[in-house]
Amino acid sequence: MTAPTLTQAPGAVHDALTVRTLRESLLSVLSPDQRNRFVRDTAAVAEQGAAALDTRFPAAGRYYGRGPLPGWAGWSVEDGIRTVLLLRLPARAGDPAAEAAARYHGGDAAERRGVLHALPFLPIGAAGLMLTDDALRTNDTRLIAAALGPYARVHLDQYRWRQAVLKCLFTGIPLHRVAGLHERRDAELARMAQGFAAERRAAGRTVPADLWLVATQEAADVTADLAADRAPYDA
């Protein structure tokens, strides 16, 4: 008789400590009235499920503000609120990846950005890649930057990740916004970045000041070092 196979549930990229840090950051900037609303809204989502998001998710910016969220580069307060609302969905509400996709495709640019920021917090494994792929096909720099956060660092394959980094260079997104840049840059990306720089110079156009982060010999050496480390195991 064959032993049953246990399937591990998809995990989130971020841990509980990061979730708590996000909530604390939000509470630090919310007024007393907003804090009370926050408690009511999260409780409603936990009790009622996805139906409670229908009005609360789109209205996050209006009720809680659209300013920057302290300690979270590239995040606004509404991004943090939308992330916590998605996290409060009860397990019985169904597939969190499907709910995230519904909010993404049914929302405006701000709501889509909120979903992209929420992806590493959700227990969906690689199921959110269709959303990062969609964002990376756009020319909306806010969506592209949000799509290249910790979720893409873990789940996006190297080929698509390189193309996304190159798109940042094309669209003027600072490379420091790309999560895991120093760990994932490689010789192929360096070659692509050098070609991009040559094309820009030939056309008389400026080259992004941060291109050196991926186009230098140091970046290419990362791949060589990793290959050398693997060599004893490949023999």
PEVEN-V159862 format. One record per helix or strand. SS is the DSSP state (a for helix, b for strand). FROM is the first residue (numbers start at 0). TO is the last residue. If there is no record, write none. Layout:
{{SS,FROM,TO} {SS,FROM,TO}}
This chain:
{{a,15,28} {a,31,55} {a,59,63} {b,67,67} {b,75,75} {a,76,86} {a,90,92} {a,95,104} {a,108,120} {a,124,136} {a,140,146} {a,149,154} {a,157,170} {a,174,176} {a,180,183} {a,186,201} {a,211,214} {a,216,233}}
